Amino acid sequence: MNHIEPLISLKKVHVTYESFKALNGIDFDLNRGEIHGLVGEHRAGKSTMVKLLSGAVTKDSGSFIYKGKEVESFSPKSAMKNGIGIIYQDLNIIPSINAVENIFSGQRIVSTFGFLKSKEMKKKTKSLLASLNMDINIDLPLSCLTKQEQQMVEIAKALSLDPEILIFDEISSRLTPTEMEKIYKLLFDFKKKGKSIIYISHNMDEIFRFADRVTILQDGHRIGTEGIKDLDKIKLMKLTYSFVLSREELEKDNMELYLLKKYNENIIKNIPIGVLILDKDKQVSQVNLSAHKLFNPGENDLAGKGISNVLNGHLKDNIHEITKAIEQMSEGIWEDLQWSENRIVTIKVFPLHDNSRIFIGSILLLEDVSQEYYFNDYLLRSEKIASVAELAAGVAHEINTPLSVIHNYIDLLKPKYIDSDTSEKLYRIENQLSMISDIIGGLLSFTKIQSLPSKQLDITELVDDVVLLIQHKIINKNIHLKWEKIYRISMFREMKIA
């Protein structure tokens, strides 16, 4: 039996984000003409593996072989050139431009002379969308389309590259069942052409519907790779989810309820907003990771404590209002509250009821808005500075006009008064006018975003100007200042000699 070389082969690959091990020595093979499922819990390493193949991240160590050749790393551009198309978990489109511009961004079709072939790009766009059974207005910005239509445009963009490998990252949650049927047809058509697919999903029915093999990841490790024909759903779920305890438990009548409960707990645990779930006695029953970061102690330290004790020491104000809302089983929102360690938070309180509308507890959402709060404060101060700059520019322009007139009259007086005493006085007047002009120039430069050139300064002149500017304050304070203007005297002497 001939050994078929994998299209992609990863051996003992490690990827680290700061101190977090996203991939911890995983092995992975993708064969030609196969649909390979990829499953695992949140933070198992699925998305990191996709980013590695797409060039969004690079490996720390390990072997990456593509088409039989060692690859140190791909860049996003080289990944596309090598025939790897990716449909990400989050939409990767530009909403302000239309379908044609989105599909051909970065790969425009141009003539020999560099002219854009708009008609050809439109024709190809219609053909790509037709292959997905999509009929949309390709001239409208994508912001005018539905999320599902936007998703199909993104898939059409991936197909426009004529890829050898297509990677789908959790797209079924964003498309309707009808649209997913189109995707399933696309998968099988793609496979018939001898091309390969990596399909990431938490939906086990999808994996069993069309995958040839499935790889299970957990905490950055590969748990295993199995042929679908050698698996059943219960075995796959046990391999995939750490909270699945036993076959007997899964086979109970309430299996779906049990899995839903655990699934919801995982969602709450990992959402990016702090969550505190309280029982009907106002005691903490569950804390997620984001809330843990706000409170600092171990996550379990808060369980069983009353909400007043939990908030005390962290929240500066409004504790009474929040606890009162919880007692009255009402909703409430408190924005921009001062939290410990110079943090700013927004707190939302919602009562929880069961299907019979019986109160069973409350949920607190704690969102750290410090960055947004301080950024808005910075923008406000920036606007004030801009207003001052605008005022300064107006004043500077108004002063410049009479200054120009005075300069002109001095130029007219110079030829008439050539004696040394008058000449020296005119020089002083002209020198002070120049200094005022420099100050005005400084005000005008303050109103413009520009780089001022470096220049050499005479420290004597600089101190002389400072003394002149603060002379009235010196006189008012009865301060005697002795300043020997050596530089000025030498200049006057040079003028006399001349």
C-alpha positions as CSV (number, residue, x, y, z in Angstrom):
1,M,0.0,0.0,0.0
2,N,1.5,3.3,-1.1
3,H,1.9,6.0,1.6
4,I,0.2,9.3,0.6
5,E,2.1,12.3,1.8
6,P,0.0,14.8,3.8
7,L,-0.7,18.2,2.3
8,I,0.0,19.8,5.7
9,S,2.0,18.2,8.5
10,L,2.7,19.8,11.9
11,K,5.1,18.1,14.3
12,K,5.5,19.1,18.0
13,V,4.5,22.7,17.3
14,H,4.5,25.2,20.1
15,V,2.9,28.7,20.1
16,T,3.0,31.0,23.1
17,Y,1.1,34.3,23.7
18,E,3.3,36.0,26.4
19,S,3.1,33.4,29.2
20,F,0.1,31.5,27.8
21,K,0.8,28.2,26.0
22,A,-1.8,28.2,23.2
23,L,-0.3,25.2,21.4
24,N,1.8,22.8,23.4
25,G,3.7,20.4,21.1
26,I,0.8,19.4,18.8
27,D,0.9,17.1,15.8
28,F,-1.6,17.5,13.0
29,D,-1.9,16.1,9.4
30,L,-4.2,17.2,6.6
31,N,-4.5,14.8,3.7
32,R,-5.4,15.7,0.1
33,G,-9.1,15.5,-0.6
34,E,-10.3,15.1,2.9
35,I,-12.6,17.1,5.2
36,H,-10.9,17.2,8.6
37,G,-12.9,18.2,11.6
38,L,-11.3,20.1,14.5
39,V,-13.0,20.2,17.9
40,G,-12.3,21.2,21.5
41,E,-13.4,23.4,24.3
42,H,-12.8,27.1,24.6
43,R,-9.1,27.9,24.6
44,A,-8.2,24.4,23.4
45,G,-6.0,25.9,20.7
46,K,-8.3,25.6,17.6
47,S,-8.2,29.3,16.6
48,T,-4.4,29.5,17.2
49,M,-3.8,26.6,14.8
50,V,-5.9,28.4,12.2
51,K,-3.9,31.6,12.7
52,L,-0.7,29.6,12.4
53,L,-1.8,28.1,9.0
54,S,-3.0,31.6,7.8
55,G,0.2,33.4,8.8
56,A,-1.4,35.5,11.5
57,V,0.9,33.9,14.2
58,T,4.3,32.2,14.0
59,K,5.4,29.0,15.8
60,D,8.0,29.1,18.6
61,S,9.3,25.7,17.7
62,G,8.4,22.5,15.9
63,S,8.1,21.4,12.3
64,F,5.7,22.9,9.7
65,I,5.7,21.0,6.4
66,Y,3.5,22.1,3.5
67,K,3.4,20.0,0.2
68,G,6.5,18.1,1.4
69,K,8.6,21.3,2.1
70,E,9.6,22.7,5.4
71,V,8.0,26.1,6.1
72,E,9.4,28.4,8.8
73,S,6.2,30.5,8.7
74,F,3.6,31.9,6.4
75,S,2.6,35.6,6.2
76,P,-1.1,36.2,5.5
77,K,-0.1,37.2,1.9
78,S,2.0,34.1,1.4
79,A,-0.6,31.8,2.8
80,M,-3.1,33.1,0.2
81,K,-0.5,32.7,-2.5
82,N,0.0,29.1,-1.4
83,G,-3.7,28.3,-1.8
84,I,-4.9,28.5,1.8
85,G,-8.3,30.3,2.1
86,I,-9.8,31.0,5.5
87,I,-13.3,32.0,6.7
88,Y,-12.7,33.3,10.2
89,Q,-14.9,33.0,13.3
90,D,-15.4,36.8,13.2
91,L,-16.4,38.6,10.1
92,N,-13.4,39.9,8.1
93,I,-15.0,42.4,5.8
94,I,-14.9,46.2,5.1
95,P,-18.6,47.3,5.6
96,S,-18.2,50.6,3.8
97,I,-17.4,49.1,0.4
98,N,-19.4,46.8,-1.9
99,A,-19.1,43.1,-2.6
100,V,-16.8,43.5,-5.7
101,E,-14.4,45.7,-3.8
102,N,-14.4,43.4,-0.8
103,I,-13.7,40.3,-2.8
104,F,-10.9,41.8,-4.9
105,S,-9.3,44.0,-2.2
106,G,-5.6,43.3,-2.5
107,Q,-6.0,41.3,-5.7
108,R,-7.5,43.7,-8.2
109,I,-7.7,42.6,-11.9
110,V,-5.8,45.1,-14.1
111,S,-4.9,45.2,-17.7
112,T,-1.4,45.2,-19.2
113,F,-1.4,48.9,-18.9
114,G,-2.5,49.0,-15.3
115,F,-6.2,49.9,-16.0
116,L,-8.8,48.4,-13.6
117,K,-11.0,45.7,-15.2
118,S,-14.2,46.6,-13.4
119,K,-16.5,44.6,-15.7
120,E,-14.4,41.5,-15.4
121,M,-14.4,41.8,-11.5
122,K,-18.1,42.3,-11.5
123,K,-18.7,39.3,-13.7
124,K,-16.5,37.1,-11.5
125,T,-18.2,38.3,-8.4
126,K,-21.6,37.4,-9.8
127,S,-20.3,34.0,-10.8
128,L,-18.8,33.3,-7.3
129,L,-22.1,34.4,-5.5
130,A,-24.1,32.3,-8.0
131,S,-22.0,29.2,-7.0
132,L,-23.3,29.9,-3.5
133,N,-26.9,30.4,-4.7
134,M,-26.7,34.0,-3.5
135,D,-28.5,36.8,-5.3
136,I,-27.5,40.2,-3.8
137,N,-27.0,43.7,-5.0
138,I,-23.2,43.8,-5.6
139,D,-23.1,47.6,-5.9
140,L,-24.4,48.2,-2.3
141,P,-22.0,48.7,0.6
142,L,-21.9,45.6,2.7
143,S,-23.2,47.6,5.7
144,C,-26.6,47.6,3.8
145,L,-26.6,43.7,3.7
146,T,-27.6,41.2,6.4
147,K,-24.9,39.5,8.5
148,Q,-25.6,36.3,6.6
149,E,-25.2,38.0,3.2
150,Q,-21.9,39.6,4.5
151,Q,-20.7,36.1,5.5
152,M,-21.4,34.7,2.1
153,V,-19.4,37.5,0.5
154,E,-16.5,36.6,2.7
155,I,-16.8,33.0,1.6
156,A,-16.9,34.2,-2.0
157,K,-13.7,36.1,-1.4
158,A,-12.0,32.9,-0.1
159,L,-13.2,31.0,-3.2
160,S,-11.9,33.8,-5.5
161,L,-8.3,32.7,-4.6
162,D,-9.0,29.2,-6.1
163,P,-7.6,27.7,-2.9
164,E,-6.3,24.1,-2.3
165,I,-7.3,24.3,1.3
166,L,-10.4,25.9,2.9
167,I,-10.6,26.5,6.6
168,F,-14.0,27.2,8.2
169,D,-13.8,28.5,11.8
170,E,-17.2,28.2,13.6
171,I,-19.4,29.6,10.9
172,S,-22.6,27.6,11.5
173,S,-23.6,29.9,14.4
174,R,-23.8,32.8,12.0
175,L,-25.8,31.3,9.2
176,T,-29.3,30.0,8.8
177,P,-30.0,26.3,8.2
178,T,-30.8,27.1,4.6
179,E,-27.5,28.9,4.1
180,M,-25.7,26.1,5.9
181,E,-27.1,23.6,3.3
182,K,-25.3,25.7,0.6
183,I,-22.1,25.4,2.7
184,Y,-22.4,21.6,3.0
185,K,-22.8,21.4,-0.8
186,L,-19.7,23.5,-1.2
187,L,-17.7,21.2,1.1
188,F,-18.6,18.1,-0.9
189,D,-18.0,19.8,-4.3
190,F,-14.6,21.1,-3.0
191,K,-13.7,17.5,-1.8
192,K,-14.7,16.0,-5.2
193,K,-12.1,18.3,-6.8
194,G,-9.4,16.7,-4.6
195,K,-9.0,19.7,-2.4
196,S,-8.9,19.7,1.4
197,I,-11.0,21.3,4.2
198,I,-10.4,22.0,7.9
199,Y,-13.8,22.4,9.6
200,I,-13.9,23.8,13.1
201,S,-17.2,23.3,15.0
202,H,-18.7,22.6,18.3
203,N,-21.7,20.9,16.6
204,M,-21.0,17.2,16.7
205,D,-23.8,16.5,14.2
206,E,-22.0,18.5,11.6
207,I,-18.7,16.6,12.2
208,F,-20.4,13.3,11.8
209,R,-22.3,14.5,8.8
210,F,-19.4,15.1,6.5
211,A,-15.9,14.9,8.1
212,D,-13.5,12.0,7.2
213,R,-11.4,12.5,10.3
214,V,-11.5,14.6,13.4
215,T,-8.7,16.0,15.7
216,I,-9.5,16.8,19.3
217,L,-7.6,19.6,21.1
218,Q,-7.6,20.3,24.8
219,D,-5.6,23.1,26.6
220,G,-3.2,23.3,23.6
221,H,-2.6,19.5,23.5
222,R,-3.8,17.1,20.8
223,I,-5.9,14.5,22.6
224,G,-6.1,12.4,19.4
225,T,-7.1,12.1,15.8
226,E,-9.8,9.6,14.9
227,G,-11.6,8.4,11.7
228,I,-15.3,9.2,11.9
229,K,-16.2,5.6,11.1
230,D,-14.4,4.5,14.3
231,L,-16.3,6.9,16.5
232,D,-19.8,7.5,18.0
233,K,-21.0,10.8,19.3
234,I,-20.7,9.8,22.9
235,K,-17.1,8.9,22.6
236,L,-16.3,12.1,20.7
237,M,-18.0,14.2,23.3
238,K,-16.1,12.4,26.1
239,L,-12.8,13.1,24.3
240,T,-13.8,16.7,23.6
241,Y,-15.3,18.0,26.7
242,S,-13.7,17.7,30.1
243,F,-17.0,18.0,32.0
244,V,-18.4,14.8,30.4
245,L,-18.0,12.2,33.2
246,S,-19.2,8.9,32.1
247,R,-21.2,7.0,29.4
248,E,-23.9,6.2,32.0
249,E,-24.4,9.8,32.8
250,L,-24.5,10.9,29.2
251,E,-27.1,8.2,28.4
252,K,-29.5,9.5,31.0
253,D,-32.8,11.0,29.8
254,N,-31.6,14.4,30.9
255,M,-28.3,14.3,28.9
256,E,-29.3,17.4,26.8
257,L,-30.1,19.4,29.9
258,Y,-26.9,18.3,31.6
259,L,-24.8,19.3,28.6
260,L,-26.7,22.6,28.2
261,K,-26.0,23.4,31.9
262,K,-22.3,22.7,31.6
263,Y,-22.1,24.6,28.2
264,N,-23.8,27.7,29.8
265,E,-21.4,27.5,32.7
266,N,-18.4,27.5,30.3
267,I,-19.9,30.5,28.4
268,I,-20.4,32.5,31.6
269,K,-16.9,31.6,32.8
270,N,-15.2,32.8,29.7
271,I,-17.1,35.9,28.5
272,P,-15.0,39.1,28.6
273,I,-17.4,41.0,31.1
274,G,-17.3,40.2,34.8
275,V,-20.2,38.1,36.0
276,L,-21.4,37.5,39.5
277,I,-24.4,35.2,40.0
278,L,-26.2,35.6,43.3
279,D,-28.7,33.2,44.9
280,K,-32.0,34.4,46.4
281,D,-30.2,35.1,49.7
282,K,-27.9,37.6,47.9
283,Q,-24.8,35.4,48.3
284,V,-22.4,34.8,45.4
285,S,-22.8,31.4,43.8
286,Q,-20.7,31.8,40.7
287,V,-17.9,34.1,39.6
288,N,-16.3,34.2,36.1
289,L,-12.7,34.8,35.1
290,S,-13.2,38.5,34.2
291,A,-14.7,39.3,37.6
292,H,-11.9,37.4,39.2
293,K,-9.5,39.8,37.6
294,L,-11.4,42.8,39.2
295,F,-11.5,41.3,42.7
296,N,-8.0,39.8,42.7
297,P,-8.5,37.0,45.2
298,G,-8.9,33.4,44.1
299,E,-12.2,32.8,42.3
300,N,-13.6,30.4,44.9
301,D,-12.8,32.9,47.7
302,L,-15.9,34.9,46.8
303,A,-18.4,32.0,46.7
304,G,-20.8,32.0,49.6
305,K,-20.2,35.6,50.5
306,G,-22.9,38.3,50.7
307,I,-22.8,40.9,47.9
308,S,-22.2,43.8,50.3
309,N,-19.1,42.2,51.7
310,V,-17.9,41.4,48.2
311,L,-18.2,45.0,47.0
312,N,-17.0,46.6,50.1
313,G,-13.4,47.6,49.9
314,H,-13.5,47.7,46.1
315,L,-16.4,50.0,45.2
316,K,-16.1,53.5,46.5
317,D,-19.8,54.6,46.3
318,N,-23.3,53.4,45.4
319,I,-23.0,50.1,47.3
320,H,-26.2,50.9,49.2
321,E,-28.1,51.6,45.9
322,I,-26.9,48.4,44.3
323,T,-27.8,46.2,47.2
324,K,-31.2,47.9,47.5
325,A,-31.9,47.1,43.8
326,I,-31.0,43.5,44.4
327,E,-33.3,43.3,47.5
328,Q,-36.2,44.9,45.5
329,M,-35.6,42.4,42.6
330,S,-35.3,45.3,40.2
331,E,-32.9,46.2,37.4
332,G,-30.3,49.0,37.6
333,I,-27.3,50.4,35.8
334,W,-24.5,52.5,37.4
335,E,-22.0,53.9,35.0
336,D,-18.4,55.2,35.6
337,L,-18.0,54.1,39.2
338,Q,-14.7,54.4,40.9
339,W,-13.2,51.0,41.6
340,S,-10.0,50.1,43.5
341,E,-6.6,50.5,41.8
342,N,-7.8,53.6,39.7
343,R,-10.2,51.5,37.7
344,I,-13.6,52.7,36.4
345,V,-16.4,50.2,36.1
346,T,-20.0,50.0,34.9
347,I,-22.3,47.8,37.0
348,K,-25.6,46.3,35.8
349,V,-28.0,44.4,38.0
350,F,-30.7,42.0,36.6
351,P,-33.1,39.8,38.6
352,L,-33.3,36.1,37.7
353,H,-36.6,34.2,37.5
354,D,-37.5,30.7,36.7
355,N,-40.2,29.6,34.2
356,S,-42.8,30.2,36.9
357,R,-41.6,33.8,37.4
358,I,-40.3,32.9,40.9
359,F,-37.3,35.0,41.9
360,I,-34.2,32.7,42.2
361,G,-31.4,35.3,42.4
362,S,-29.6,38.1,40.6
363,I,-26.9,38.6,38.1
364,L,-24.3,41.4,38.3
365,L,-22.4,42.4,35.2
366,L,-19.2,44.3,36.0
367,E,-17.5,45.9,33.0
368,D,-14.0,47.5,33.3
369,V,-14.4,50.7,31.3
370,S,-11.2,52.4,32.6
371,Q,-9.5,52.5,29.2
372,E,-12.6,54.0,27.5
373,Y,-13.2,56.5,30.4
374,Y,-9.6,57.8,30.4
375,F,-9.5,57.9,26.6
376,N,-12.7,60.1,26.5
377,D,-11.2,62.3,29.2
378,Y,-8.1,62.7,27.0
379,L,-10.2,63.5,24.0
380,L,-12.1,66.2,26.0
381,R,-8.8,67.8,27.1
382,S,-7.5,67.6,23.5
383,E,-10.6,69.5,22.3
384,K,-10.0,72.2,24.9
385,I,-6.4,72.5,23.8
386,A,-7.5,72.7,20.2
387,S,-9.9,75.6,21.1
388,V,-7.1,77.5,22.8
389,A,-4.9,77.0,19.8
390,E,-7.7,78.3,17.5
391,L,-8.1,81.4,19.8
392,A,-4.3,81.9,19.8
393,A,-4.3,81.7,16.0
394,G,-7.0,84.4,15.8
395,V,-5.2,86.7,18.2
396,A,-1.9,86.2,16.3
397,H,-3.4,87.1,13.0
398,E,-5.0,90.3,14.4
399,I,-1.7,91.5,16.0
400,N,0.3,90.8,12.8
401,T,-1.5,93.5,10.9
402,P,-0.5,96.5,13.1
403,L,3.0,95.1,13.5
404,S,3.5,95.1,9.7
405,V,2.4,98.8,9.6
406,I,4.9,99.7,12.4
407,H,7.7,97.9,10.6
408,N,7.0,99.8,7.5
409,Y,7.1,103.2,9.3
410,I,10.4,102.3,10.9
411,D,11.9,101.5,7.5
412,L,10.7,105.0,6.4
413,L,12.3,106.7,9.4
414,K,15.7,105.1,9.1
415,P,17.0,107.2,6.2
416,K,15.9,110.4,7.9
417,Y,17.5,109.9,11.3
418,I,21.0,108.7,10.8
419,D,22.6,110.1,14.0
420,S,23.8,107.4,16.3
421,D,21.4,108.1,19.2
422,T,18.3,108.0,17.0
423,S,19.6,105.1,15.1
424,E,20.2,103.1,18.2
425,K,16.6,103.8,19.4
426,L,15.2,102.8,16.1
427,Y,17.3,99.6,16.3
428,R,15.9,98.9,19.8
429,I,12.3,99.5,18.5
430,E,12.9,97.3,15.5
431,N,14.5,94.6,17.7
432,Q,11.5,94.5,20.1
433,L,9.1,94.4,17.1
434,S,11.1,91.4,15.8
435,M,10.8,89.7,19.2
436,I,7.0,90.3,19.1
437,S,6.9,88.8,15.6
438,D,8.7,85.8,16.9
439,I,6.2,85.4,19.7
440,I,3.3,85.6,17.2
441,G,5.1,83.1,15.0
442,G,5.3,80.8,18.0
443,L,1.6,81.1,18.6
444,L,0.8,80.3,15.0
445,S,3.1,77.3,15.1
446,F,1.3,76.1,18.2
447,T,-1.9,75.9,16.2
448,K,-0.3,73.7,13.5
449,I,0.7,70.1,13.6
450,Q,4.2,70.4,12.3
451,S,7.9,69.7,13.1
452,L,9.9,72.8,13.8
453,P,13.5,72.8,12.6
454,S,16.3,72.9,15.1
455,K,18.3,76.1,15.3
456,Q,21.2,77.5,17.2
457,L,20.2,80.0,20.0
458,D,22.3,82.7,21.6
459,I,21.8,82.3,25.4
460,T,22.5,86.0,26.0
461,E,19.7,87.1,23.6
462,L,17.4,84.5,25.2
463,V,17.9,85.8,28.8
464,D,17.6,89.4,27.5
465,D,14.2,88.5,26.1
466,V,13.0,86.8,29.3
467,V,14.1,89.8,31.4
468,L,12.1,92.1,29.1
469,L,9.0,89.9,29.3
470,I,9.0,89.7,33.1
471,Q,10.3,93.3,33.8
472,H,6.9,94.5,35.0
473,K,6.6,91.7,37.5
474,I,10.2,92.5,38.7
475,I,9.3,96.2,39.3
476,N,6.0,95.3,41.1
477,K,7.9,93.1,43.5
478,N,10.5,95.8,44.2
479,I,13.2,93.4,43.0
480,H,16.5,94.9,41.8
481,L,18.0,93.0,38.9
482,K,21.4,93.7,37.5
483,W,21.8,92.5,34.0
484,E,24.9,93.5,32.0
485,K,24.1,93.5,28.4
486,I,27.6,92.7,27.1
487,Y,26.3,91.2,23.9
488,R,24.2,94.3,23.1
489,I,27.0,96.7,23.8
490,S,29.4,94.8,21.5
491,M,26.7,95.0,18.8
492,F,26.2,98.7,19.3
493,R,30.0,99.3,19.1
494,E,30.1,97.3,15.9
495,M,27.4,99.5,14.5
496,K,29.2,102.7,15.5
497,I,32.4,101.5,13.9
498,A,30.6,100.6,10.8
